[in-house]
């Protein structure tokens, strides 16, 4: 018997970082659309590109939580966060929550889909009406997610070339994802929640 995953509950704390109620509703819808595998797989199948906390069962969720937490810490810092409006901060958090949401494709594939950032854009467009986001908000999130791989935008096994981050928002999302994947970072978890 399959156990039902409470996808929203897993990211309750991170959803609470979002101030705009419309955006909270939007991210809940987006999280509910993510495939079940997202909530159980490791962030890296080989362990080559992610720290220990992101490996094994639930590693992709933990990687996502760390990327979001890094964003929150930086956005709450007046020296850094003052460059972003409250809504921009919320959209950045949304982008990070879903950036790897389709890492193994819409249906679970064996290996990471190199084009997974573009698949998230497809998910956004297909569900636009239900998300109640403006075209500009969809574009903002899509641009941040599609470029989150940064300089690793080419792959010898794919003819897809991902966009490079250009705006301050895209660079910020890439930076948070990049930092969350650094092996020297050791974040402690208990029940998939970051220990303070």
VODREN-8968 format. One record per residue: residue number from 1; chain; x, y, z of N, C-alpha, C, O in turn. Coordinates in steps of 0.2 Angstrom, whole numbers, padded with zeros to 4 digits, always signed. Example, Ala and Ser with C-alpha at 12.3 -4.5 7.8 and 13.67 -1.06 7.14 Angstrom:
PT | n | chain | n_east | n_north | n_up | ca_east | ca_north | ca_up | c_east | c_north | c_up | o_east | o_north | o_up
PT | 1 | A | +0066 | -0028 | +0039 | +0062 | -0022 | +0039 | +0066 | -0016 | +0039 | +0071 | -0017 | +0042
PT | 2 | A | +0064 | -0011 | +0035 | +0068 | -0005 | +0036 | +0064 | +0000 | +0039 | +0067 | +0006 | +0040
//
This chain:
PT | n | chain | n_east | n_north | n_up | ca_east | ca_north | ca_up | c_east | c_north | c_up | o_east | o_north | o_up
PT | 1 | A | +0004 | -0006 | +0000 | +0000 | +0000 | +0000 | +0004 | +0006 | +0000 | +0009 | +0007 | +0004
PT | 2 | A | +0003 | +0011 | -0004 | +0007 | +0017 | -0005 | +0005 | +0022 | +0001 | -0001 | +0023 | +0002
PT | 3 | A | +0010 | +0025 | +0004 | +0009 | +0030 | +0009 | +0008 | +0037 | +0005 | +0012 | +0038 | +0001
PT | 4 | A | +0002 | +0040 | +0007 | +0001 | +0047 | +0004 | +0006 | +0052 | +0007 | +0007 | +0052 | +0013
PT | 5 | A | +0009 | +0056 | +0003 | +0014 | +0061 | +0005 | +0010 | +0067 | +0006 | +0007 | +0070 | +0002
PT | 6 | A | +0011 | +0070 | +0012 | +0009 | +0077 | +0013 | +0014 | +0082 | +0011 | +0018 | +0084 | +0015
PT | 7 | A | +0014 | +0083 | +0004 | +0019 | +0087 | +0001 | +0020 | +0094 | +0004 | +0025 | +0097 | +0005
PT | 8 | A | +0014 | +0097 | +0005 | +0014 | +0104 | +0008 | +0017 | +0104 | +0015 | +0021 | +0109 | +0017
PT | 9 | A | +0015 | +0100 | +0019 | +0018 | +0099 | +0026 | +0025 | +0099 | +0026 | +0028 | +0102 | +0031
PT | 10 | A | +0028 | +0095 | +0022 | +0035 | +0095 | +0021 | +0039 | +0101 | +0021 | +0044 | +0102 | +0024
PT | 11 | A | +0036 | +0106 | +0017 | +0039 | +0113 | +0016 | +0035 | +0118 | +0020 | +0036 | +0124 | +0018
PT | 12 | A | +0031 | +0116 | +0025 | +0027 | +0121 | +0029 | +0032 | +0127 | +0032 | +0030 | +0133 | +0031
PT | 13 | A | +0037 | +0126 | +0034 | +0042 | +0131 | +0037 | +0044 | +0136 | +0032 | +0044 | +0142 | +0032
PT | 14 | A | +0046 | +0133 | +0026 | +0049 | +0137 | +0020 | +0043 | +0141 | +0017 | +0044 | +0147 | +0015
PT | 15 | A | +0037 | +0138 | +0017 | +0031 | +0142 | +0014 | +0030 | +0148 | +0019 | +0028 | +0153 | +0016
PT | 16 | A | +0031 | +0147 | +0025 | +0030 | +0153 | +0030 | +0034 | +0159 | +0029 | +0033 | +0164 | +0031
PT | 17 | A | +0040 | +0158 | +0025 | +0045 | +0163 | +0024 | +0041 | +0168 | +0019 | +0043 | +0174 | +0019
PT | 18 | A | +0036 | +0166 | +0015 | +0033 | +0170 | +0010 | +0028 | +0174 | +0013 | +0024 | +0172 | +0017
PT | 19 | A | +0028 | +0180 | +0012 | +0024 | +0185 | +0015 | +0017 | +0186 | +0011 | +0012 | +0187 | +0015
PT | 20 | A | +0017 | +0186 | +0005 | +0011 | +0188 | +0001 | +0007 | +0181 | +0001 | +0009 | +0176 | -0001
PT | 21 | A | +0001 | +0182 | +0003 | -0004 | +0177 | +0003 | -0006 | +0173 | -0004 | -0006 | +0167 | -0004
PT | 22 | A | -0006 | +0178 | -0009 | -0007 | +0175 | -0015 | -0001 | +0170 | -0017 | -0002 | +0165 | -0020
PT | 23 | A | +0005 | +0172 | -0016 | +0011 | +0168 | -0017 | +0011 | +0162 | -0013 | +0013 | +0157 | -0015
PT | 24 | A | +0009 | +0162 | -0007 | +0008 | +0156 | -0003 | +0004 | +0151 | -0006 | +0005 | +0145 | -0006
PT | 25 | A | -0002 | +0153 | -0008 | -0007 | +0149 | -0011 | -0004 | +0146 | -0018 | -0005 | +0140 | -0019
PT | 26 | A | +0000 | +0150 | -0021 | +0003 | +0148 | -0028 | +0008 | +0142 | -0026 | +0008 | +0137 | -0030
PT | 27 | A | +0013 | +0143 | -0021 | +0018 | +0139 | -0020 | +0015 | +0132 | -0017 | +0017 | +0127 | -0019
PT | 28 | A | +0010 | +0132 | -0014 | +0006 | +0126 | -0011 | +0004 | +0122 | -0017 | +0004 | +0116 | -0018
PT | 29 | A | +0001 | +0126 | -0022 | -0002 | +0122 | -0028 | +0004 | +0119 | -0032 | +0004 | +0113 | -0034
PT | 30 | A | +0010 | +0123 | -0033 | +0016 | +0121 | -0036 | +0019 | +0114 | -0033 | +0020 | +0110 | -0036
PT | 31 | A | +0019 | +0115 | -0026 | +0022 | +0109 | -0023 | +0018 | +0103 | -0023 | +0020 | +0097 | -0024
PT | 32 | A | +0011 | +0104 | -0023 | +0007 | +0098 | -0024 | +0007 | +0095 | -0031 | +0006 | +0089 | -0032
PT | 33 | A | +0010 | +0099 | -0036 | +0010 | +0096 | -0043 | +0017 | +0092 | -0044 | +0018 | +0089 | -0049
PT | 34 | A | +0022 | +0093 | -0039 | +0028 | +0090 | -0040 | +0027 | +0082 | -0039 | +0023 | +0080 | -0035
PT | 35 | A | +0031 | +0079 | -0043 | +0030 | +0071 | -0043 | +0032 | +0068 | -0036 | +0037 | +0071 | -0033
PT | 36 | A | +0029 | +0063 | -0035 | +0031 | +0060 | -0028 | +0038 | +0058 | -0027 | +0041 | +0059 | -0021
PT | 37 | A | +0042 | +0056 | -0032 | +0049 | +0055 | -0031 | +0053 | +0060 | -0029 | +0058 | +0059 | -0025
PT | 38 | A | +0051 | +0067 | -0030 | +0055 | +0072 | -0028 | +0056 | +0072 | -0020 | +0061 | +0074 | -0018
PT | 39 | A | +0051 | +0069 | -0017 | +0051 | +0069 | -0009 | +0055 | +0063 | -0006 | +0055 | +0063 | +0000
PT | 40 | A | +0057 | +0059 | -0011 | +0061 | +0053 | -0008 | +0068 | +0053 | -0011 | +0072 | +0049 | -0007
PT | 41 | A | +0070 | +0055 | -0016 | +0076 | +0054 | -0020 | +0082 | +0058 | -0017 | +0080 | +0063 | -0013
PT | 42 | A | +0088 | +0056 | -0018 | +0094 | +0060 | -0016 | +0095 | +0066 | -0021 | +0092 | +0065 | -0026
PT | 43 | A | +0098 | +0071 | -0019 | +0100 | +0077 | -0023 | +0104 | +0075 | -0028 | +0104 | +0078 | -0034
PT | 44 | A | +0109 | +0070 | -0027 | +0114 | +0067 | -0032 | +0114 | +0060 | -0032 | +0115 | +0057 | -0026
PT | 45 | A | +0113 | +0057 | -0037 | +0113 | +0049 | -0037 | +0120 | +0046 | -0036 | +0121 | +0041 | -0034
PT | 46 | A | +0125 | +0050 | -0038 | +0132 | +0048 | -0037 | +0135 | +0051 | -0031 | +0140 | +0048 | -0028
PT | 47 | A | +0133 | +0056 | -0028 | +0136 | +0059 | -0022 | +0141 | +0063 | -0024 | +0145 | +0066 | -0019
PT | 48 | A | +0143 | +0064 | -0030 | +0148 | +0068 | -0032 | +0147 | +0076 | -0032 | +0152 | +0079 | -0030
PT | 49 | A | +0141 | +0078 | -0032 | +0140 | +0085 | -0033 | +0136 | +0088 | -0027 | +0135 | +0094 | -0027
PT | 50 | A | +0135 | +0085 | -0021 | +0132 | +0087 | -0016 | +0134 | +0085 | -0009 | +0138 | +0080 | -0009
PT | 51 | A | +0133 | +0089 | -0004 | +0136 | +0087 | +0003 | +0132 | +0081 | +0006 | +0127 | +0079 | +0003
PT | 52 | A | +0135 | +0078 | +0011 | +0132 | +0072 | +0014 | +0124 | +0073 | +0016 | +0120 | +0068 | +0015
PT | 53 | A | +0122 | +0079 | +0018 | +0115 | +0080 | +0020 | +0110 | +0079 | +0014 | +0104 | +0077 | +0015
PT | 54 | A | +0113 | +0080 | +0008 | +0109 | +0080 | +0002 | +0108 | +0073 | -0001 | +0105 | +0072 | -0006
PT | 55 | A | +0112 | +0068 | +0002 | +0112 | +0061 | -0001 | +0107 | +0057 | +0003 | +0103 | +0059 | +0007
PT | 56 | A | +0106 | +0051 | +0000 | +0101 | +0046 | +0002 | +0094 | +0048 | +0002 | +0092 | +0054 | -0001
PT | 57 | A | +0089 | +0045 | +0005 | +0082 | +0046 | +0005 | +0081 | +0053 | +0007 | +0083 | +0055 | +0013
PT | 58 | A | +0077 | +0057 | +0003 | +0075 | +0063 | +0005 | +0080 | +0069 | +0004 | +0079 | +0075 | +0006
PT | 59 | A | +0086 | +0067 | +0001 | +0091 | +0072 | +0000 | +0089 | +0078 | -0004 | +0092 | +0083 | -0003
PT | 60 | A | +0085 | +0077 | -0009 | +0083 | +0082 | -0013 | +0079 | +0087 | -0010 | +0079 | +0093 | -0011
PT | 61 | A | +0075 | +0085 | -0005 | +0071 | +0089 | -0001 | +0075 | +0093 | +0004 | +0075 | +0099 | +0004
PT | 62 | A | +0080 | +0090 | +0007 | +0085 | +0093 | +0011 | +0089 | +0098 | +0007 | +0091 | +0104 | +0010
PT | 63 | A | +0092 | +0097 | +0001 | +0095 | +0102 | -0003 | +0091 | +0108 | -0004 | +0093 | +0113 | -0004
PT | 64 | A | +0085 | +0107 | -0006 | +0080 | +0112 | -0007 | +0079 | +0116 | -0001 | +0079 | +0123 | -0001
PT | 65 | A | +0078 | +0113 | +0005 | +0077 | +0117 | +0011 | +0083 | +0121 | +0013 | +0083 | +0127 | +0015
PT | 66 | A | +0089 | +0119 | +0011 | +0095 | +0122 | +0013 | +0096 | +0128 | +0008 | +0098 | +0134 | +0010
PT | 67 | A | +0095 | +0127 | +0002 | +0095 | +0133 | -0003 | +0090 | +0138 | -0001 | +0092 | +0144 | -0002
PT | 68 | A | +0084 | +0136 | +0001 | +0079 | +0141 | +0003 | +0081 | +0145 | +0009 | +0080 | +0151 | +0010
PT | 69 | A | +0084 | +0141 | +0014 | +0087 | +0144 | +0020 | +0092 | +0149 | +0019 | +0092 | +0154 | +0022
PT | 70 | A | +0097 | +0147 | +0015 | +0102 | +0152 | +0013 | +0099 | +0158 | +0010 | +0101 | +0164 | +0012
PT | 71 | A | +0094 | +0158 | +0006 | +0091 | +0164 | +0003 | +0087 | +0168 | +0008 | +0088 | +0174 | +0008
PT | 72 | A | +0084 | +0165 | +0013 | +0081 | +0168 | +0018 | +0086 | +0172 | +0023 | +0085 | +0178 | +0024
PT | 73 | A | +0091 | +0169 | +0024 | +0096 | +0172 | +0029 | +0099 | +0178 | +0025 | +0100 | +0184 | +0028
PT | 74 | A | +0100 | +0178 | +0019 | +0103 | +0183 | +0015 | +0098 | +0189 | +0014 | +0100 | +0195 | +0014
PT | 75 | A | +0092 | +0187 | +0012 | +0087 | +0192 | +0011 | +0085 | +0195 | +0017 | +0082 | +0201 | +0017
PT | 76 | A | +0085 | +0192 | +0023 | +0084 | +0195 | +0029 | +0089 | +0200 | +0032 | +0088 | +0204 | +0036
PT | 77 | A | +0095 | +0199 | +0029 | +0101 | +0204 | +0030 | +0100 | +0210 | +0027 | +0100 | +0211 | +0021
PT | 78 | A | +0100 | +0216 | +0031 | +0098 | +0222 | +0028 | +0104 | +0224 | +0023 | +0102 | +0228 | +0018
PT | 79 | A | +0110 | +0222 | +0023 | +0115 | +0224 | +0019 | +0114 | +0221 | +0012 | +0116 | +0224 | +0007
PT | 80 | A | +0111 | +0216 | +0012 | +0109 | +0212 | +0005 | +0102 | +0213 | +0003 | +0101 | +0214 | -0003
PT | 81 | A | +0098 | +0211 | +0008 | +0090 | +0211 | +0006 | +0087 | +0217 | +0004 | +0082 | +0217 | +0001
PT | 82 | A | +0090 | +0223 | +0006 | +0087 | +0229 | +0004 | +0086 | +0230 | -0003 | +0083 | +0235 | -0006
PT | 83 | A | +0090 | +0226 | -0007 | +0090 | +0227 | -0015 | +0084 | +0224 | -0018 | +0083 | +0225 | -0024
PT | 84 | A | +0080 | +0220 | -0014 | +0074 | +0217 | -0016 | +0068 | +0219 | -0013 | +0068 | +0220 | -0007
PT | 85 | A | +0062 | +0219 | -0016 | +0056 | +0221 | -0013 | +0053 | +0215 | -0010 | +0056 | +0209 | -0011
PT | 86 | A | +0048 | +0216 | -0006 | +0045 | +0210 | -0002 | +0043 | +0205 | -0007 | +0044 | +0199 | -0006
PT | 87 | A | +0039 | +0207 | -0013 | +0037 | +0202 | -0018 | +0042 | +0199 | -0021 | +0042 | +0193 | -0023
PT | 88 | A | +0048 | +0202 | -0023 | +0053 | +0199 | -0026 | +0056 | +0194 | -0022 | +0058 | +0188 | -0024
PT | 89 | A | +0057 | +0195 | -0015 | +0060 | +0190 | -0011 | +0055 | +0184 | -0011 | +0058 | +0178 | -0011
PT | 90 | A | +0049 | +0185 | -0011 | +0044 | +0179 | -0011 | +0045 | +0175 | -0017 | +0045 | +0169 | -0017
PT | 91 | A | +0045 | +0179 | -0023 | +0046 | +0175 | -0029 | +0053 | +0171 | -0030 | +0053 | +0166 | -0033
PT | 92 | A | +0058 | +0174 | -0026 | +0064 | +0170 | -0026 | +0064 | +0164 | -0022 | +0066 | +0159 | -0024
PT | 93 | A | +0060 | +0164 | -0016 | +0059 | +0158 | -0012 | +0055 | +0153 | -0016 | +0057 | +0147 | -0016
PT | 94 | A | +0050 | +0155 | -0020 | +0046 | +0151 | -0024 | +0050 | +0148 | -0029 | +0050 | +0141 | -0030
PT | 95 | A | +0055 | +0151 | -0032 | +0059 | +0149 | -0037 | +0064 | +0143 | -0034 | +0065 | +0138 | -0037
PT | 96 | A | +0066 | +0145 | -0028 | +0071 | +0140 | -0025 | +0067 | +0134 | -0023 | +0070 | +0128 | -0023
PT | 97 | A | +0061 | +0134 | -0021 | +0057 | +0129 | -0018 | +0056 | +0124 | -0024 | +0055 | +0118 | -0023
PT | 98 | A | +0055 | +0126 | -0030 | +0053 | +0122 | -0036 | +0059 | +0121 | -0041 | +0058 | +0117 | -0046
PT | 99 | A | +0065 | +0124 | -0040 | +0070 | +0124 | -0045 | +0072 | +0117 | -0047 | +0074 | +0116 | -0053
PT | 100 | A | +0072 | +0112 | -0042 | +0074 | +0105 | -0044 | +0068 | +0100 | -0044 | +0068 | +0094 | -0044
PT | 101 | A | +0062 | +0103 | -0044 | +0056 | +0099 | -0043 | +0055 | +0094 | -0049 | +0051 | +0089 | -0047
PT | 102 | A | +0058 | +0095 | -0054 | +0057 | +0090 | -0060 | +0064 | +0087 | -0062 | +0065 | +0086 | -0068
PT | 103 | A | +0068 | +0086 | -0057 | +0075 | +0084 | -0058 | +0076 | +0078 | -0062 | +0080 | +0077 | -0066
PT | 104 | A | +0071 | +0073 | -0061 | +0071 | +0067 | -0064 | +0066 | +0066 | -0070 | +0064 | +0061 | -0072
PT | 105 | A | +0063 | +0072 | -0072 | +0058 | +0072 | -0077 | +0051 | +0072 | -0073 | +0050 | +0072 | -0067
PT | 106 | A | +0046 | +0072 | -0078 | +0039 | +0072 | -0075 | +0037 | +0066 | -0072 | +0034 | +0065 | -0067
PT | 107 | A | +0040 | +0060 | -0076 | +0039 | +0054 | -0073 | +0047 | +0052 | -0071 | +0051 | +0054 | -0075
PT | 108 | A | +0048 | +0048 | -0066 | +0054 | +0047 | -0063 | +0058 | +0043 | -0068 | +0057 | +0038 | -0070
PT | 109 | A | +0064 | +0046 | -0070 | +0069 | +0043 | -0074 | +0075 | +0041 | -0070 | +0075 | +0043 | -0064
PT | 110 | A | +0079 | +0037 | -0073 | +0085 | +0034 | -0069 | +0090 | +0040 | -0067 | +0093 | +0040 | -0062
PT | 111 | A | +0091 | +0045 | -0072 | +0096 | +0050 | -0071 | +0093 | +0057 | -0071 | +0088 | +0058 | -0073
PT | 112 | A | +0097 | +0061 | -0068 | +0095 | +0068 | -0069 | +0094 | +0071 | -0076 | +0098 | +0069 | -0080
PT | 113 | A | +0088 | +0074 | -0077 | +0087 | +0077 | -0083 | +0091 | +0083 | -0084 | +0089 | +0088 | -0080
PT | 114 | A | +0095 | +0084 | -0089 | +0099 | +0090 | -0089 | +0094 | +0096 | -0090 | +0096 | +0102 | -0088
PT | 115 | A | +0089 | +0095 | -0094 | +0084 | +0100 | -0095 | +0079 | +0101 | -0090 | +0074 | +0105 | -0091
PT | 116 | A | +0080 | +0099 | -0084 | +0075 | +0099 | -0079 | +0073 | +0107 | -0077 | +0067 | +0108 | -0075
PT | 117 | A | +0078 | +0111 | -0077 | +0075 | +0118 | -0076 | +0070 | +0121 | -0081 | +0066 | +0125 | -0080
PT | 118 | A | +0071 | +0118 | -0087 | +0066 | +0120 | -0093 | +0059 | +0116 | -0092 | +0054 | +0119 | -0093
PT | 119 | A | +0059 | +0110 | -0089 | +0053 | +0107 | -0087 | +0049 | +0110 | -0082 | +0043 | +0110 | -0083
PT | 120 | A | +0052 | +0114 | -0077 | +0049 | +0117 | -0072 | +0045 | +0123 | -0076 | +0039 | +0125 | -0074
PT | 121 | A | +0048 | +0126 | -0081 | +0045 | +0132 | -0084 | +0038 | +0129 | -0088 | +0033 | +0132 | -0088
PT | 122 | A | +0039 | +0123 | -0091 | +0033 | +0120 | -0094 | +0028 | +0119 | -0089 | +0022 | +0120 | -0090
PT | 123 | A | +0029 | +0116 | -0083 | +0024 | +0115 | -0078 | +0021 | +0122 | -0076 | +0015 | +0122 | -0075
PT | 124 | A | +0025 | +0127 | -0075 | +0022 | +0134 | -0074 | +0017 | +0136 | -0079 | +0011 | +0138 | -0077
PT | 125 | A | +0019 | +0135 | -0085 | +0015 | +0137 | -0091 | +0008 | +0133 | -0091 | +0003 | +0136 | -0093
PT | 126 | A | +0009 | +0127 | -0090 | +0003 | +0122 | -0091 | -0002 | +0123 | -0085 | -0008 | +0122 | -0086
PT | 127 | A | +0000 | +0126 | -0080 | -0004 | +0127 | -0074 | -0005 | +0134 | -0072 | -0008 | +0136 | -0067
PT | 128 | A | -0004 | +0139 | -0077 | -0004 | +0146 | -0076 | -0011 | +0148 | -0073 | -0011 | +0152 | -0069
PT | 129 | A | -0016 | +0146 | -0076 | -0023 | +0148 | -0074 | -0024 | +0146 | -0066 | -0027 | +0150 | -0063
PT | 130 | A | -0022 | +0141 | -0064 | -0023 | +0139 | -0057 | -0019 | +0142 | -0052 | -0020 | +0143 | -0046
PT | 131 | A | -0013 | +0145 | -0055 | -0008 | +0148 | -0050 | -0010 | +0155 | -0049 | -0007 | +0158 | -0044
PT | 132 | A | -0014 | +0158 | -0053 | -0016 | +0165 | -0052 | -0011 | +0170 | -0052 | -0011 | +0175 | -0048
PT | 133 | A | -0005 | +0169 | -0056 | +0000 | +0173 | -0056 | +0000 | +0177 | -0063 | -0003 | +0175 | -0068
PT | 134 | A | +0003 | +0183 | -0063 | +0003 | +0187 | -0069 | +0008 | +0184 | -0073 | +0012 | +0180 | -0071
PT | 135 | A | +0008 | +0187 | -0080 | +0013 | +0184 | -0084 | +0020 | +0186 | -0082 | +0024 | +0183 | -0083
PT | 136 | A | +0020 | +0192 | -0079 | +0027 | +0195 | -0077 | +0030 | +0190 | -0071 | +0035 | +0189 | -0071
PT | 137 | A | +0025 | +0188 | -0067 | +0027 | +0184 | -0061 | +0029 | +0177 | -0063 | +0034 | +0174 | -0061
PT | 138 | A | +0026 | +0174 | -0068 | +0027 | +0168 | -0071 | +0034 | +0168 | -0075 | +0039 | +0164 | -0074
PT | 139 | A | +0035 | +0174 | -0078 | +0042 | +0175 | -0082 | +0047 | +0176 | -0077 | +0053 | +0173 | -0078
PT | 140 | A | +0046 | +0179 | -0071 | +0051 | +0180 | -0066 | +0053 | +0173 | -0063 | +0059 | +0172 | -0063
PT | 141 | A | +0049 | +0169 | -0061 | +0050 | +0163 | -0058 | +0054 | +0158 | -0063 | +0059 | +0155 | -0062
PT | 142 | A | +0051 | +0158 | -0070 | +0054 | +0154 | -0075 | +0061 | +0156 | -0076 | +0065 | +0152 | -0077
PT | 143 | A | +0062 | +0163 | -0077 | +0069 | +0165 | -0078 | +0074 | +0163 | -0072 | +0080 | +0161 | -0074
PT | 144 | A | +0072 | +0163 | -0066 | +0076 | +0161 | -0061 | +0077 | +0154 | -0061 | +0083 | +0152 | -0060
PT | 145 | A | +0072 | +0150 | -0062 | +0073 | +0142 | -0062 | +0077 | +0140 | -0068 | +0081 | +0136 | -0067
PT | 146 | A | +0075 | +0143 | -0074 | +0079 | +0140 | -0080 | +0086 | +0142 | -0080 | +0090 | +0138 | -0083
PT | 147 | A | +0088 | +0147 | -0076 | +0095 | +0148 | -0076 | +0099 | +0146 | -0070 | +0105 | +0148 | -0069
PT | 148 | A | +0096 | +0142 | -0065 | +0099 | +0141 | -0059 | +0105 | +0137 | -0059 | +0109 | +0136 | -0054
PT | 149 | A | +0106 | +0133 | -0065 | +0112 | +0129 | -0065 | +0119 | +0134 | -0066 | +0124 | +0131 | -0066
PT | 150 | A | +0118 | +0140 | -0068 | +0123 | +0145 | -0069 | +0128 | +0142 | -0074 | +0126 | +0141 | -0080
PT | 151 | A | +0134 | +0142 | -0073 | +0139 | +0141 | -0078 | +0139 | +0134 | -0081 | +0142 | +0132 | -0086
PT | 152 | A | +0136 | +0129 | -0077 | +0135 | +0122 | -0079 | +0129 | +0122 | -0084 | +0124 | +0118 | -0082
PT | 153 | A | +0129 | +0126 | -0089 | +0123 | +0126 | -0093 | +0123 | +0122 | -0100 | +0119 | +0122 | -0104
PT | 154 | A | +0129 | +0118 | -0100 | +0130 | +0114 | -0106 | +0131 | +0107 | -0103 | +0134 | +0106 | -0098
PT | 155 | A | +0130 | +0102 | -0107 | +0131 | +0095 | -0105 | +0133 | +0091 | -0112 | +0129 | +0091 | -0117
PT | 156 | A | +0138 | +0087 | -0111 | +0140 | +0083 | -0117 | +0135 | +0078 | -0119 | +0135 | +0075 | -0125
PT | 157 | A | +0130 | +0076 | -0115 | +0125 | +0071 | -0117 | +0118 | +0074 | -0119 | +0114 | +0071 | -0121
PT | 158 | A | +0118 | +0081 | -0120 | +0112 | +0084 | -0122 | +0114 | +0090 | -0127 | +0119 | +0093 | -0126
PT | 159 | A | +0110 | +0091 | -0131 | +0111 | +0097 | -0136 | +0107 | +0103 | -0133 | +0107 | +0109 | -0136
PT | 160 | A | +0104 | +0103 | -0127 | +0101 | +0108 | -0124 | +0106 | +0113 | -0121 | +0111 | +0111 | -0118
PT | 161 | A | +0105 | +0119 | -0122 | +0110 | +0124 | -0118 | +0105 | +0128 | -0114 | +0101 | +0132 | -0116
PT | 162 | A | +0106 | +0128 | -0107 | +0102 | +0132 | -0103 | +0104 | +0139 | -0102 | +0110 | +0141 | -0104
PT | 163 | A | +0099 | +0143 | -0101 | +0101 | +0151 | -0100 | +0106 | +0152 | -0095 | +0105 | +0149 | -0089
PT | 164 | A | +0110 | +0157 | -0095 | +0115 | +0159 | -0090 | +0111 | +0164 | -0086 | +0107 | +0168 | -0089
PT | 165 | A | +0112 | +0164 | -0079 | +0109 | +0169 | -0075 | +0112 | +0176 | -0077 | +0118 | +0178 | -0078
PT | 166 | A | +0107 | +0181 | -0078 | +0109 | +0188 | -0080 | +0107 | +0193 | -0076 | +0110 | +0198 | -0074
PT | 167 | A | +0100 | +0192 | -0073 | +0098 | +0198 | -0069 | +0100 | +0196 | -0061 | +0103 | +0191 | -0060
PT | 168 | A | +0099 | +0201 | -0057 | +0101 | +0200 | -0050 | +0097 | +0195 | -0047 | +0100 | +0191 | -0042
PT | 169 | A | +0091 | +0194 | -0049 | +0087 | +0189 | -0046 | +0089 | +0182 | -0048 | +0090 | +0177 | -0044
PT | 170 | A | +0091 | +0181 | -0055 | +0093 | +0175 | -0057 | +0100 | +0173 | -0054 | +0101 | +0167 | -0052
PT | 171 | A | +0104 | +0178 | -0053 | +0111 | +0176 | -0050 | +0110 | +0175 | -0043 | +0114 | +0170 | -0040
PT | 172 | A | +0105 | +0178 | -0039 | +0104 | +0176 | -0032 | +0102 | +0169 | -0032 | +0104 | +0165 | -0027
PT | 173 | A | +0097 | +0167 | -0036 | +0094 | +0160 | -0035 | +0100 | +0155 | -0037 | +0101 | +0150 | -0033
PT | 174 | A | +0104 | +0156 | -0042 | +0109 | +0152 | -0044 | +0114 | +0152 | -0038 | +0117 | +0146 | -0036
PT | 175 | A | +0116 | +0157 | -0035 | +0120 | +0158 | -0029 | +0118 | +0153 | -0023 | +0122 | +0149 | -0020
PT | 176 | A | +0112 | +0154 | -0022 | +0109 | +0150 | -0016 | +0109 | +0142 | -0018 | +0111 | +0138 | -0013
PT | 177 | A | +0107 | +0140 | -0024 | +0108 | +0133 | -0026 | +0115 | +0131 | -0026 | +0116 | +0126 | -0023
PT | 178 | A | +0119 | +0135 | -0028 | +0127 | +0133 | -0028 | +0129 | +0132 | -0021 | +0133 | +0127 | -0020
PT | 179 | A | +0128 | +0137 | -0017 | +0130 | +0136 | -0010 | +0127 | +0130 | -0007 | +0131 | +0127 | -0003
PT | 180 | A | +0121 | +0128 | -0008 | +0118 | +0123 | -0005 | +0121 | +0116 | -0007 | +0120 | +0111 | -0004
PT | 181 | A | +0124 | +0116 | -0013 | +0127 | +0110 | -0016 | +0135 | +0110 | -0014 | +0138 | +0105 | -0016
PT | 182 | A | +0138 | +0114 | -0010 | +0145 | +0114 | -0008 | +0146 | +0109 | -0003 | +0143 | +0109 | +0002
PT | 183 | A | +0151 | +0104 | -0004 | +0152 | +0099 | +0000 | +0155 | +0101 | +0007 | +0154 | +0097 | +0012
PT | 184 | A | +0158 | +0106 | +0007 | +0161 | +0109 | +0014 | +0155 | +0111 | +0019 | +0157 | +0112 | +0024
PT | 185 | A | +0149 | +0112 | +0016 | +0144 | +0114 | +0021 | +0141 | +0108 | +0024 | +0140 | +0103 | +0021
PT | 186 | A | +0140 | +0108 | +0030 | +0137 | +0103 | +0034 | +0132 | +0105 | +0038 | +0132 | +0108 | +0044
PT | 187 | A | +0126 | +0104 | +0035 | +0120 | +0107 | +0039 | +0117 | +0101 | +0042 | +0116 | +0095 | +0039
PT | 188 | A | +0115 | +0102 | +0049 | +0112 | +0096 | +0053 | +0104 | +0096 | +0052 | +0101 | +0101 | +0052
PT | 189 | A | +0102 | +0090 | +0051 | +0094 | +0089 | +0050 | +0092 | +0084 | +0055 | +0095 | +0080 | +0058
PT | 190 | A | +0086 | +0085 | +0057 | +0082 | +0080 | +0061 | +0075 | +0080 | +0058 | +0071 | +0085 | +0058
PT | 191 | A | +0073 | +0074 | +0056 | +0066 | +0073 | +0053 | +0066 | +0078 | +0047 | +0060 | +0081 | +0046
PT | 192 | A | +0071 | +0079 | +0043 | +0071 | +0083 | +0037 | +0070 | +0091 | +0039 | +0068 | +0095 | +0034
PT | 193 | A | +0071 | +0093 | +0045 | +0071 | +0100 | +0047 | +0077 | +0102 | +0049 | +0081 | +0098 | +0052
PT | 194 | A | +0080 | +0108 | +0047 | +0086 | +0110 | +0049 | +0086 | +0111 | +0056 | +0082 | +0114 | +0059
PT | 195 | A | +0091 | +0109 | +0059 | +0092 | +0110 | +0067 | +0095 | +0117 | +0068 | +0101 | +0118 | +0065
PT | 196 | A | +0092 | +0121 | +0072 | +0095 | +0128 | +0073 | +0101 | +0128 | +0077 | +0104 | +0133 | +0079
//
